[in-house]
Amino acid sequence: MAEFDTVRTAQVGARTVAIDEGLRAHMNKVYGLMSVGMLLTALAAWAISGLAVTTDPTTAAAQIGTDKYLTSFGAAIYLSPLKWVVMFAPLAFVFGFSAMIGRMSAATAQLVFYTFAVTMGVSISSIFLVFTGYSIVQTFLVTAVAFAGLSIWGYTTKRDISGWGSFLIMGVIGLIVASIVNIFLGSPAVMFAISALGVLIFAGLTAYDTQNIKNTYLAHAQHGDTEWLGKAAIMGALNLYLDFINMFMFLLQFLGNRE
């Protein structure tokens, strides 16, 4: 009997070790996918802003500052009706991707995620026209430190924060509606309130999503469905990517120095 208990304990211990190793690999994949997505977004934003701006007034379509002009390409994506497509394309992308990922292979879902990251870069490229490069880098580093701390807390805490989800999602919906309304109002006070709430909401979502990614893996790890786990890692990366990007954009309203 003692020998049976010893064998059973050894089997349970081995299974626990395997799950722990799988969880670490899963989280590394999530953060790796997210990091690649962030890199693609940064490169796309920088490249598009470079194509949109010129210092040569003879080839300019519009002037946006001292010795700074928009090219015809820049005028098209920032001043023409096309700007609405550029602005809302990432939002449509997220809803479509979330609805269709169940029918995609993991490889296709990863490619779509990277395509979304590039689209997001195009959408936020105007920050290089509005804010100084130094303040953008500074805000990015502040966001990275805050994100890392919140994500580590979400991963390690013993507290169940799953109850935060519904309130935070309601907050995101409220932010989207308020942001769309303020596009037409143009109120600095409303923008300040949106930015302050946005930082708090996406800080909470960072911790919540990290814990949810961990718990989702632990709930399905024993099933051995590698295809499902691969897509779960991509969705986890997408959620954390959106948390980071939105927290960065809202913090930029406070920390960014305008050109």
C-alpha positions in Angstrom: 0.0 0.0 0.0 2.8 2.3 0.9 4.5 1.6 -2.4 1.2 2.4 -4.2 0.9 5.7 -2.4 4.5 6.5 -3.3 4.0 5.8 -7.0 0.7 7.8 -7.0 2.4 10.7 -5.3 5.2 10.6 -7.8 2.8 10.5 -10.7 0.9 13.5 -9.3 4.1 15.4 -8.7 5.3 14.7 -12.3 2.0 15.8 -13.7 2.2 19.0 -11.7 5.7 19.7 -12.9 4.7 19.1 -16.5 1.8 21.5 -16.1 4.0 24.2 -14.5 6.5 23.8 -17.3 3.7 24.0 -19.9 2.3 27.1 -18.3 5.7 28.9 -18.4 6.1 27.9 -22.0 2.5 29.1 -22.7 3.1 32.5 -21.0 6.4 33.0 -22.8 4.6 32.4 -26.1 1.9 34.9 -25.1 4.5 37.6 -24.2 6.6 36.7 -27.3 3.6 37.1 -29.7 2.7 40.4 -27.9 6.2 41.7 -28.2 6.4 41.0 -31.9 3.0 42.7 -32.4 4.3 45.7 -30.5 7.4 45.9 -32.7 5.3 45.7 -35.9 3.1 48.4 -34.6 6.0 50.7 -33.8 7.7 50.1 -37.1 4.5 50.7 -39.1 3.6 53.9 -37.2 7.1 55.3 -37.7 7.2 54.3 -41.4 3.8 55.8 -42.1 4.5 59.0 -40.3 7.8 59.3 -42.3 5.9 59.0 -45.6 3.2 61.4 -44.4 5.5 64.3 -43.5 7.9 66.4 -45.5 10.0 69.6 -45.0 9.8 70.5 -48.7 6.9 73.0 -49.2 7.0 72.6 -53.0 5.7 69.0 -52.7 3.5 69.6 -49.7 -0.3 69.2 -49.7 -0.8 71.0 -46.4 1.2 72.7 -43.7 0.9 71.4 -40.1 3.7 73.4 -38.4 6.8 75.4 -38.8 8.8 73.8 -41.6 6.6 70.7 -41.4 4.2 69.7 -44.1 2.0 66.8 -45.1 2.6 65.0 -48.3 -0.3 64.0 -50.5 -0.2 60.6 -48.8 -0.3 62.2 -45.4 -3.2 64.5 -46.4 -5.1 61.5 -47.6 -4.8 59.4 -44.4 -5.1 62.3 -41.9 -7.3 65.0 -43.6 -9.5 63.2 -46.1 -12.5 61.0 -45.3 -10.1 58.1 -45.4 -9.0 59.1 -41.9 -12.2 57.6 -40.5 -11.3 54.2 -42.1 -7.8 54.5 -40.7 -9.2 55.4 -37.2 -11.8 52.7 -36.9 -10.1 49.9 -38.8 -8.4 48.4 -35.7 -11.7 48.3 -33.8 -13.4 46.5 -36.7 -10.4 44.2 -36.9 -10.7 43.2 -33.2 -14.4 42.4 -33.4 -14.0 40.4 -36.6 -10.9 38.5 -35.4 -12.6 37.6 -32.1 -15.6 36.3 -33.9 -13.7 34.2 -36.5 -10.7 32.9 -34.6 -12.6 29.6 -33.8 -12.7 28.8 -37.5 -9.0 29.6 -38.2 -5.9 27.5 -37.8 -3.4 28.7 -35.2 -1.0 29.7 -38.0 -3.7 31.8 -39.7 -4.7 33.4 -36.5 -1.1 34.4 -35.8 -0.8 35.9 -39.2 -4.1 37.9 -38.7 -2.8 39.1 -35.4 0.4 40.4 -36.9 -1.7 42.1 -39.7 -3.8 43.7 -37.0 -0.7 45.0 -35.3 0.4 46.7 -38.5 -3.0 48.2 -39.0 -2.9 49.6 -35.5 0.5 51.1 -36.3 -1.1 52.9 -39.3 -4.0 54.1 -37.1 -1.8 55.6 -34.3 1.0 56.9 -36.6 -0.2 60.5 -36.1 1.3 60.5 -32.6 4.7 61.2 -34.3 3.2 64.3 -35.8 1.6 65.5 -32.6 4.1 64.6 -29.8 7.9 64.9 -29.6 9.9 61.7 -30.2 11.5 61.9 -26.7 8.1 62.1 -24.9 6.8 59.1 -26.9 9.8 57.0 -25.9 9.5 58.2 -22.3 5.8 57.4 -22.1 6.5 54.0 -23.7 9.0 53.2 -21.0 6.7 54.3 -18.2 3.9 52.2 -19.7 6.3 49.2 -20.0 7.3 49.4 -16.4 3.6 49.8 -15.2 2.5 47.0 -17.5 5.2 44.6 -16.3 4.3 45.2 -12.6 0.6 44.8 -13.2 1.0 41.7 -15.3 3.3 40.1 -12.7 0.9 40.9 -9.9 -2.0 39.4 -12.0 0.1 36.2 -12.5 1.3 35.7 -9.0 -1.6 37.0 -6.8 -3.7 34.4 -5.0 -6.6 36.7 -5.0 -9.4 35.8 -7.5 -10.0 38.9 -9.6 -12.2 37.2 -12.2 -15.1 39.3 -10.9 -13.4 42.5 -12.3 -14.1 41.4 -15.9 -17.7 42.5 -16.3 -17.1 45.9 -14.8 -13.9 46.5 -16.8 -15.6 45.5 -20.1 -18.4 47.9 -19.3 -15.8 50.6 -18.7 -14.2 49.9 -22.0 -17.5 50.2 -23.8 -18.2 53.5 -22.0 -14.7 54.7 -23.1 -15.4 53.8 -26.7 -18.7 55.6 -26.7 -17.3 58.7 -24.9 -14.3 58.9 -27.2 -16.5 58.7 -30.4 -18.8 61.5 -29.0 -15.8 63.6 -28.0 -14.5 63.4 -31.6 -17.3 65.8 -32.5 -17.4 67.7 -29.2 -13.6 68.3 -29.0 -13.8 69.0 -25.3 -10.4 69.0 -23.5 -12.1 68.4 -20.2 -13.9 65.3 -21.5 -10.7 64.1 -23.1 -8.9 64.5 -19.7 -11.6 62.5 -18.0 -11.5 59.8 -20.7 -7.7 59.5 -20.4 -7.7 59.3 -16.6 -10.4 56.6 -16.6 -8.7 54.8 -19.5 -5.4 54.4 -17.7 -7.2 53.0 -14.6 -9.4 50.6 -16.7 -6.6 49.2 -18.8 -4.3 48.9 -15.8 -7.0 46.7 -14.2 -7.5 44.8 -17.4 -3.7 44.0 -17.6 -3.9 42.2 -14.3 -7.2 40.6 -15.0 -6.2 39.4 -18.5 -2.9 37.9 -17.2 -4.7 35.9 -14.5 -7.3 34.8 -17.0 -4.7 33.6 -19.5 -3.1 31.6 -16.7 -6.4 30.1 -15.4 -7.5 29.3 -18.9 -4.3 27.3 -19.6 -4.6 25.5 -16.2 -8.2 24.5 -17.0 -7.4 23.1 -20.4 -3.8 21.9 -20.1 -4.7 18.2 -19.4 -6.8 18.0 -22.5 -3.7 18.1 -24.7 -5.4 20.1 -27.5 -2.3 21.9 -28.8 -4.2 23.6 -31.6 -6.7 25.1 -29.1 -3.9 26.2 -26.8 -2.0 27.8 -29.7 -5.1 29.9 -30.5 -5.6 30.7 -26.8 -2.0 32.0 -26.7 -2.7 34.3 -29.6 -5.9 35.6 -28.1 -4.1 36.2 -24.8 -1.4 38.1 -26.7 -4.1 40.2 -28.4 -5.7 41.0 -25.1 -2.4 42.0 -23.4 -1.4 43.9 -26.5 -4.6 46.0 -26.5 -4.1 46.6 -22.7 -0.6 47.9 -23.4 -1.5 50.0 -26.4 -4.5 51.7 -24.8 -2.7 52.4 -21.6 0.2 53.9 -23.6 -2.1 56.1 -25.7 -4.0 57.4 -22.6 -0.8 58.0 -20.7 0.5 59.9 -23.7 -2.2 62.5 -23.2 -0.7 63.3 -19.8 3.1 62.7 -20.3 3.5 63.6 -24.0 5.0 67.0 -25.0 3.3 68.3 -28.1 5.3 69.5 -31.1 
